[in-house]
Amino acid sequence: MSIVLFGTVTTFDESQYHVMKKLKLRDEKLRVKLKIDLQFHSKITMYKKIIPFLFECYRSMVGVGDFPTLARFFYGRNKCGEFVEKGLVVMENVNLLGFRLSEDNPFLDYDHLIIALQALAKFHGFSYTSKQKDPDRFQETIMDIRDTQFDVDGQWILKNNALSRFGNGDLYRDNEHLRRFNEIIGDGDNSMGRALIPREPFSVVCHGDFNRNNVLFRYDETGHPVDVLLCDFGTSRYGSPALELSFFLYMNTTQDLRESQWDDLLNAYCLTLAEFVPHGICVPNRAELDCEMSKFALFGFTHASFFLPYQLNKSDDVFMEEMSEEETLEWLLQLGAFASFGLRLALDDPFDLSKLDVLTDDEALQFLLSRGGKRATEITVDAIQHYLDMAYTDEEADGRKYKILVGMAPAQCPSDFSATTTAAAATRTRPSQTEVRLLRIPTLRHCRRVFSTKVHTLLTHRERLTMSTTASAAAVAEMVETGAFGPDSRFVSFALNGQHTEQDQFASSILYGTVTVRDRDCHHQSYRLVFKFKHPVPEMRAFIKNDKQFHNEILFYEQIAPFLLACCSQGDGDDPTTPSLCRYFYGRNDCGDLAPRDMIVLENASDRGYRIAITEHRLCLDFEHLIVALRSLAKFHSLSYRAKHLDRIKFMDLVAKVKDTHWNDDGQWLMIDGQIEDLLSLPLDMLKVRRSNGGEDDQRVQRFRTELLADMKKTLRRVMEPTEPLSVLCHGDFNRNNLLFRYDEGGRPVDALAYDMATVRYGSPALDLSFFLYMNTDRRTRDDHWDVLLDAYCETLATAVGDIPVPDRGRLDDEMREHSFYGLAHGSFFLRIMLEEQKPVDPSQFIIITKDELPKFLLSYGGDLATEWVADIIQHYLDTCDKT
């Protein structure tokens, strides 16, 4: 849209400067149509006034940083009217610095896209920094930008509400996606006008035409892009960053790349932006950027629809200069929908822009529609499909999101944004729960499709992994932003190490990753993390009560554990009476449609030397591991006794927030309370065969059947009911699959760390003890070491609490007699699953089988070995817990 000349200027001291000179088009009609005078004004204003101010604000807060690369500005003059020929802009010729246009045509590859988006994020970061540094001057400075999108009469570039004529051609009438899209764009000019209204606190100075033709790349020796230079600020404007993100991505990505890399590209932008701005500056995280995209992506998509075809054009069309506006319109609309006119220009051969001065606005529109052929049509439909799949058309929902984001409806955003921006930055520590629920929206195409239709089908492993990967990256950005890795930490890198769900982990999916940040002293610190996600199948999430489990675990790490540890704190240094716990970084439990994005992020304790138990048997632990685990459990229970002693009221208030994960709303226990008798009947029959002498053994078995199994719900309710003063906060699933051990140089276990606090509950310590000992010991270990194991627990507990009353061995035996049926009941079905070696265990079967089928299904696991194992547990229970 300008005349470009290259030359060399030599000064009196013989210094040489290689320059590029831009002149205005000489054709007046075309110059007016394309608003060249306004473009020159904005371009000169950007280089002389706005960009220097942005750099100044950033340098004052950060110092010398990794600035985005811009061409050097030498001179600008915007003469109009009769002096138009004297209007010019003189810039540095950056070709001699190694910058050039990408040779990829017509789209950019992933490497070019990433580095371009990183440069764009830094450019936007200048605005956020400047708004924080000097909001009044910032607002005053940007007021001089001229609008090149709308005429003074309020009409968009393409007049007569051209957007509303999107897709009226016969070619598209059978396309379902375009029919849906037509419903949204019926009020085209107003839709575009709304998209261009700045909304705080996230609006920035936009480049305005961020596209491959205005982005130059510098390459290394291998041809890999290493730097980006932004040029041509003639259409800059103040607005949402989504304006140019959507334009750039729709102009420069293929369908396949959008399908596979859209989230990675937006994540790269967000992470670079968060790293670039000074700490405490309000910038959008990934969820907030998705809100911006939902509201403003129409701008980029629509502009791409008439710019991109020019780059793809392969024909040599002739203008129909003599046609009237309506004749041209009808003829060209038959060639394709409005959506294709941007793609059509990109697909066509270059044409002489001067020919536009003989066309009316409608004729220009129809010319654009004629370009690019079938390929433009196909690419356009792909772009529309992506636009719809990403739910970028849901303006009503976005209005609600923005109302939460900035505290006001979109139409009420003030023209003076300084107070809003400052307040948002000042309060940007951690969003409220209400904000979090609304901001943490899904970002993947597959998530949006599934969530929007409420059709919950089984996702492929790749889809689930992609969803989890994106959610992990967004969580990392939020963790850095909220100071989880220390104050003033800046993001450096994040990499996932792969998916690793343990064989015995049925209720969650696990990812491992490493985050590297730069601390306030500019030292790099790496954190290895564990990302825990809910079960990917909604029915399984409901069956195992994933939402309640995540509630409990987040409650434990964010509220209960800090209180318990504060009650037993003895100053600085490690306390040998305090149990080892995982460091907690992040938790989210939004539930419902957002459940696949919910996660808990903990440290990877392997950095501290903890790992799964090294034993010969998958289920049993040897004596040394048992002792270490029981001492750890005693320390964990000691926290409750100490907290109850110091502040019983607060302790009980926190415990009351724990949600029950055992009982359904209809009073059913883990779906199998009515089937436990069936599960135990086979082991009981085996006991009868073993004990041929009858007598006392037969009487105890009979009492077991009549007193405990006859009313299972009553029995389980009784044993799980807290009794004072000995009840504690129990782990609830204290088992080897939830334990990590640390070893000395000789390979002996010296400490145990319990994790997975999803099923914590308040009750007798015997709940944890019976579950752990019945699940992780064989018959011989119980016969030989039962007393020694319980003595070790009691001794450690007494040492940990000091003078605070705790159960001695006699009272603990009473507790075990009253409550250890809890461990036996769990073992009756869980042991069978753990001991199965012949076939894979598929927990999803639990959601499709009936209650009548359940006993047979469970009895099919583990074989005779499992039956003998359960029979041994029942025998031990009868020997130690039968009161008569």
Secondary structure, DSSP 8 states (H G I E B T S, - for coil): --EEEEEEEE-TT--EEEEEEEE--S-HHHHHHTTHHHHHHHHHHIIIIIHHHHHHHHHHHH-S----EE--EEEEE---GGGGGG-EEEEE-GGGGT-B-----SS--HHHHHHHHHHHHHHHHHHHHHHHH-HHHHHHHHTT---SSB-TTS-BSSTTTGGGGTT-SGGGTT-HHHHHHHHHSTTHHHHHHHHTS--TTT-EEE-S--SGGGEEEEE-TTS-EEEEEE---TT-EEE-THHHHHHHHHHH--HHHHHHHHHHHHHHHHHHHHHHS-TT-----HHHHHHHHHHHHHHHHHHHHHHHHHHSB-------TTS-HHHHHHHHHTT--TTHHHHHHHSB----GGGGGGS-HHHHHHHHHTSSHHHHHHHHHHHHHHHHHTTTT-HHHHHHHHHHHHSS-GGG--S--HHHHHHHHHTTTS--HHHHHHH----SHHHHHHHHHT------HHHHHHHHHHHHHHHHHHHHHTTTT-TT-EEEEEEEEEE---TT--SEEEEEEEEEEE-TTS-EEEEEEEEEEE-SSHHHHHHTTHHHHHHHHHHIIIIIHHHHHHHT--SSS--TTS-B---EEEEE---GGGGGG-EEEEE-GGGGTEES---SSSS---HHHHHHHHHHHHHHHHHHHHHHHHHHHHHHHHHHT---SSB-TTS-BTTTGGGHHHHHHHHHHHHHHH-TT-THHHHHHHHIIIIIITTHHHHHHHHHS--TTT-EEE-S--SGGGEEEEE-TTS-EEEEEE---TT-EEE-HHHHHHHHHHHH--HHHHHHHHHHHHHHHHHHHHHHHTTS----HHHHHHHHHHHTHHHHHHHHHHHHHHH--SS---GGGGGTS-TTTHHHHHHTSSHHHHHHHHHHHHHHHHHHH---
